[in-house]
Amino acid sequence: MTDHSVSLVANLITVFLALAIGTRIGYIVAARGAAHHMELLDRHFEGSRQLFEHQLEIQRKFDLHQRSREELKVSYEALGLWLHRVGQTLDEIHFGIASDDKQLHDKACVLISARPWEVVSPSASVAAAELYWGPEVLRKIRELQGPYAQFISCVRIVMMEDEPEGAAARSRFDQEAWRHWQELHSLIAGIKNQARDDLMIVSLSSGERS
């Protein structure tokens, strides 16, 4: 082999080595770049995942709060209907007893024959709704029992005092019945006001969350 051939081979080996080293360096740089790129992608996807989960949790809590608020609203609507029936019963008794209309009078007699605590205690039909009522509402409902029992007692005495000599007693107990009738309606109004306050607190709380 001539010196020229040796030199050519040496040059080729050098070129091949340079290409191999360059390619290797290129692979290393590319690999590092890809690893860095993958790390950035991982961070991006992890951040997106955490944000998505956080948004889902916020939505879940919001939906739960909205459902609870709707259930509370429905329960207080049931309370309003029940209070309306109680007030209607009071009126039918008080005015029916003194009415000349036999049908109204007979209905009043039937109503006063019911157990007092059953009339002014939430019925089974609103038992589920009662679970949502606030403690102050429940306390005010219990306050109806005493005045209602006194109201019925006075009404019954008025019914029995039909003789002329009992006119004075009838008038006195009629006035007592009127006073208890007014007291009961005042208590019912107080329960309604408390219910509105309870719902207002929930609405304000919901506004602050949103």
C-alpha positions in Angstrom: 0.0 0.0 0.0 1.4 3.4 -1.0 1.7 6.3 1.2 -1.1 8.0 -0.7 -3.4 5.0 0.0 -2.5 5.0 3.7 -3.2 8.7 3.9 -6.5 8.3 2.1 -7.5 5.5 4.5 -6.5 7.5 7.5 -8.5 10.5 6.2 -11.5 8.2 5.7 -11.2 6.8 9.2 -11.1 10.3 10.6 -14.2 11.3 8.6 -16.0 8.2 9.8 -15.0 8.8 13.4 -16.1 12.5 13.1 -19.4 11.4 11.6 -20.0 8.8 14.3 -19.1 11.2 17.1 -21.3 13.9 15.6 -24.2 11.5 15.1 -23.8 10.3 18.7 -23.7 13.8 20.0 -26.7 14.7 17.9 -28.6 11.7 19.4 -27.6 12.7 22.9 -28.7 16.3 22.3 -31.9 15.2 20.7 -32.6 12.8 23.4 -32.1 15.4 26.1 -34.3 17.8 24.2 -37.0 15.2 23.8 -36.7 14.4 27.5 -37.0 18.0 28.4 -40.0 18.4 26.0 -41.6 15.3 27.5 -41.1 16.7 31.0 -42.8 19.9 30.0 -45.7 18.0 28.5 -46.0 15.9 31.7 -46.1 19.1 33.8 -48.7 20.6 31.4 -50.9 17.5 31.5 -50.6 17.2 35.3 -51.5 20.9 35.8 -54.5 20.4 33.4 -55.6 17.3 35.3 -55.4 19.0 38.7 -57.3 22.0 37.3 -60.0 19.7 35.8 -60.4 17.8 39.1 -60.6 21.1 41.0 -63.3 22.4 38.7 -65.2 19.1 39.0 -65.0 19.3 42.8 -66.3 22.9 42.7 -69.1 21.9 40.4 -70.0 18.9 42.6 -70.2 21.2 45.7 -72.2 23.7 43.8 -74.7 21.1 42.5 -74.9 19.7 46.1 -75.6 23.1 47.5 -78.2 23.9 44.8 -80.0 20.6 45.4 -80.0 21.2 49.2 -81.3 24.7 48.7 -84.1 23.4 46.4 -85.0 20.7 49.0 -85.0 23.3 51.7 -87.3 25.6 49.6 -89.7 22.7 48.9 -89.8 21.8 52.6 -90.7 25.4 53.6 -93.3 25.5 50.9 -94.8 22.4 52.7 -94.6 24.4 55.9 -96.4 27.3 54.4 -99.3 25.1 53.2 -99.6 23.4 56.6 -99.7 26.7 58.4 -102.3 27.9 55.9 -104.4 24.9 56.8 -104.0 25.5 60.6 -105.0 29.1 60.1 -108.0 28.1 58.1 -109.0 25.6 60.8 -108.9 28.4 63.4 -111.2 30.5 61.3 -113.6 27.7 60.5 -113.9 27.0 64.2 -114.1 30.5 65.5 -116.6 31.8 62.9 -118.4 28.5 62.4 -119.5 28.2 66.0 -121.2 31.6 65.9 -122.6 31.1 62.4 -126.3 30.5 61.7 -125.3 28.4 58.8 -125.8 24.8 59.9 -123.2 23.4 57.6 -120.5 25.8 58.8 -121.6 25.2 62.5 -121.5 21.4 62.1 -118.1 21.5 60.5 -116.8 23.7 63.4 -118.1 21.1 65.9 -116.3 18.3 64.1 -113.0 20.3 64.1 -113.1 21.0 67.8 -113.6 17.3 68.5 -110.1 16.6 67.1 -107.2 16.2 69.6 -105.7 19.7 70.0 -102.1 18.6 69.8 -102.8 16.8 66.5 -104.3 20.0 64.9 -101.3 22.2 65.6 -98.6 19.5 65.2 -97.1 18.8 61.7 -99.0 16.0 60.1 -97.5 12.8 58.7 -97.8 14.3 55.2 -95.1 16.9 56.0 -92.9 14.7 58.2 -90.2 14.5 55.5 -90.2 18.3 55.1 -90.0 18.8 58.8 -86.4 17.5 58.8 -85.3 20.6 56.9 -87.0 23.2 59.2 -84.8 25.2 61.4 -84.8 24.8 65.2 -86.4 28.2 65.8 -89.3 27.3 63.4 -89.8 24.0 65.3 -89.7 25.8 68.6 -92.4 28.3 67.5 -94.6 25.5 66.2 -94.5 23.9 69.6 -95.7 27.3 71.1 -99.0 26.8 69.2 -100.2 24.0 71.4 -100.9 25.9 74.6 -102.9 28.7 73.1 -104.8 26.3 70.8 -105.8 24.1 73.8 -107.1 27.2 75.6 -108.8 28.4 72.4 -110.7 25.1 72.1 -111.6 25.1 75.8 -113.1 28.5 75.5 -115.0 27.6 72.3 -116.5 24.5 74.0 -117.7 26.6 77.0 -119.3 29.1 74.6 -121.1 26.3 72.9 -122.5 25.0 76.2 -123.7 28.4 77.5 -126.9 28.6 75.5 -129.2 29.5 78.3 -130.1 33.2 79.0 -128.5 33.0 82.5 -125.3 31.9 80.9 -125.1 34.9 78.6 -122.5 36.7 80.8 -120.2 33.6 80.9 -120.7 33.1 77.2 -119.7 36.6 76.4 -116.6 36.3 78.6 -115.4 33.1 77.1 -116.2 34.3 73.6 -113.9 37.2 74.3 -111.3 34.8 75.6 -111.6 32.6 72.5 -111.2 35.8 70.3 -108.0 36.7 72.2 -106.6 33.2 71.8 -107.6 33.2 68.1 -105.6 36.4 67.6 -102.7 35.0 69.6 -102.6 31.9 67.4 -102.6 33.9 64.2 -99.9 36.1 65.5 -97.8 32.9 66.3 -98.4 31.6 62.8 -97.2 34.9 61.3 -94.1 34.6 63.5 -93.4 31.2 62.1 -93.8 32.4 58.6 -91.4 35.3 59.3 -88.8 32.9 60.8 -89.1 30.7 57.7 -88.5 33.6 55.5 -85.4 34.5 57.5 -84.1 31.0 57.3 -84.5 31.0 53.5 -82.9 34.5 53.3 -79.8 33.2 55.2 -79.5 30.4 52.7 -79.9 32.7 49.7 -77.2 35.1 51.1 -74.9 32.2 51.8 -75.4 31.0 48.2 -74.6 34.5 46.9 -71.4 34.6 48.9 -70.3 31.2 47.5 -71.0 32.2 43.9 
